[in-house]
Amino acid sequence: MTGLIDIHTHYVPNGWPDLRADAGPDAPWLRAETESEAMIMMGDKEFRRIAADCWDAETRLLDMDADGVRTQVVSPTPAFFNYGRTGEQAGRIARIFNDLALEIVAPAPDRLIPFCQVPLQDTDAACRELERCLAAGHRGVEIGNHVGDQDLDSAGVETFLQHCASLGVPVFVHPWDMADSPRLDRWMARWLTAMPAETHLSILALVLGGVFDRIDASLKICFAHGGGSFAFWLGRMENAWHRRNDVIGTSEFPPSHYLDRFHVDSVVFDERALRLLVDTLGAERVMVGSDYPYPLGERPVGEVVRKSGFLSETERQLITSGNAERFLSLS
């Protein structure tokens, strides 16, 4: 089959039941502006203006056709993870959003692949919601890169990831809840600097936290935004693992040993950055992603991959669809 597979897109439902009575006054809600525009609200604070491409399958499919996208993975918007609430509250919110996601993708089940969200702060509840969603039609799960001060090597998250591995469920990791300070409040600096750093740290947690040593190698896990700054600083991590092994030699092998244990998407916007990813991880570890429909995403989808002259046609085919077909068990 021809056409791209986009591993990284998001949805927002066009409304949901009022959560504030249960989850508190700062719970998310949607303020309708017009039939095709709305504002995501966090309590009384405006969070993000969105449009119909977040919830309307017809709009989404038209954009996919324009960009040559065969299939999209449709994942939650991380602002709705609700990891800071109780597991019970986050579980109820996850069920509402997961069921609404299935309604969004229902018009095109052969082209729109839903990924669910789970209350990751409660391991048992997260596993139950994952199983419920799989039975209902979800094909994977998106998780955040940390839960409070717990990284991906925390016992609860590791247990959840092992459960995903045992079920053959693909996992997409997206940063959220970035560090905040006056220095990061200018120029969207949290998105431009903190977000890549958060993704880098989450990969580091799986490596140096020993998760890749303990967890089943069948785990299918992909990191957003090209894996953040990980590829650029792999040499620094490798050097530190050997030079300060007394401090960071917490994994069985140096970081470079684990490069075949995860995937990244291609949302790096520059041929030179894409080349670094391919040179570092291998073309078989990179998949097209766009961050559709948000303004910091790539449009047309896969443009950098399509135009990168250093890629062979075999490598380009792997990145545009072949790797995702295997990751999503489509082939």
VENLINHU-V954965 format. One record per residue. SS is DSSP state (hx for helix, st for strand, lp for the rest). NEAR is the number of other C-alpha atoms within 12 Angstrom. Layout:
# VENLINHU-V954965
ss;near
SS;NEAR
SS;NEAR
This chain:
# VENLINHU-V954965
ss;near
lp;15
lp;14
lp;28
st;38
st;44
st;50
st;56
st;48
st;45
st;43
st;44
lp;44
lp;39
lp;31
lp;30
lp;26
lp;20
lp;22
lp;27
hx;20
hx;14
hx;19
hx;27
lp;20
lp;16
lp;23
lp;31
st;37
st;34
st;32
st;28
st;20
lp;17
lp;14
lp;16
lp;18
st;23
st;26
st;29
st;31
st;27
st;25
lp;21
lp;17
st;17
st;18
st;21
st;22
st;25
st;33
st;29
hx;30
hx;31
hx;38
lp;38
lp;33
hx;31
hx;20
hx;22
hx;33
hx;31
hx;18
hx;25
hx;32
hx;21
hx;17
hx;25
lp;25
st;35
st;33
st;38
st;46
st;48
st;50
st;51
st;47
lp;40
hx;33
hx;32
hx;45
lp;44
lp;39
lp;34
lp;28
lp;25
lp;22
hx;25
hx;25
hx;29
hx;35
hx;36
hx;28
hx;36
hx;41
hx;33
hx;29
hx;42
hx;45
hx;30
hx;33
hx;41
hx;34
hx;27
hx;37
hx;37
hx;23
hx;19
hx;25
lp;23
lp;18
lp;29
st;37
st;42
st;43
st;44
st;51
lp;52
lp;50
lp;41
lp;45
lp;38
lp;28
hx;29
hx;21
hx;28
hx;37
hx;33
hx;23
hx;38
hx;39
hx;29
hx;24
hx;30
hx;28
hx;17
hx;22
lp;26
lp;40
lp;39
st;43
st;50
st;46
st;45
st;42
lp;44
lp;37
st;32
lp;22
lp;16
st;22
lp;32
lp;40
lp;33
lp;27
hx;24
hx;25
hx;38
hx;32
hx;27
hx;37
hx;42
hx;31
hx;29
hx;36
hx;25
hx;19
hx;23
lp;26
lp;33
st;42
st;44
st;46
st;48
st;46
lp;40
lp;33
lp;26
lp;30
lp;23
lp;17
lp;12
hx;11
hx;13
hx;17
lp;16
lp;13
lp;11
lp;17
hx;19
hx;23
hx;26
hx;23
hx;24
hx;25
hx;33
hx;33
hx;31
hx;34
hx;40
hx;36
hx;34
hx;40
hx;45
hx;39
hx;30
hx;38
hx;38
hx;35
lp;30
lp;27
hx;34
hx;36
hx;25
hx;22
lp;27
lp;23
lp;21
lp;23
lp;34
lp;37
st;46
st;44
st;45
lp;48
hx;45
hx;45
hx;47
lp;39
lp;32
lp;38
lp;39
lp;25
lp;24
hx;30
hx;18
hx;18
hx;29
hx;27
hx;17
hx;20
hx;26
hx;21
hx;15
lp;15
hx;19
hx;11
hx;12
hx;24
lp;22
lp;25
lp;28
lp;22
lp;23
lp;30
hx;38
hx;28
hx;21
hx;27
lp;33
lp;24
lp;29
lp;38
st;43
st;49
st;51
lp;52
lp;39
lp;38
lp;30
lp;22
hx;23
hx;20
hx;27
hx;42
hx;30
hx;26
hx;38
hx;35
hx;22
hx;29
hx;31
lp;26
hx;36
hx;34
hx;39
st;51
st;52
lp;56
lp;49
lp;43
lp;37
st;40
lp;37
lp;22
lp;19
lp;18
lp;27
lp;28
lp;29
lp;28
lp;41
lp;43
hx;30
hx;31
hx;43
hx;31
hx;21
lp;23
lp;17
lp;21
lp;27
lp;17
hx;18
hx;15
hx;28
hx;34
hx;27
hx;30
hx;43
hx;43
hx;42
hx;31
hx;36
hx;41
hx;30
hx;25
hx;37
lp;33
lp;17
lp;19
lp;11
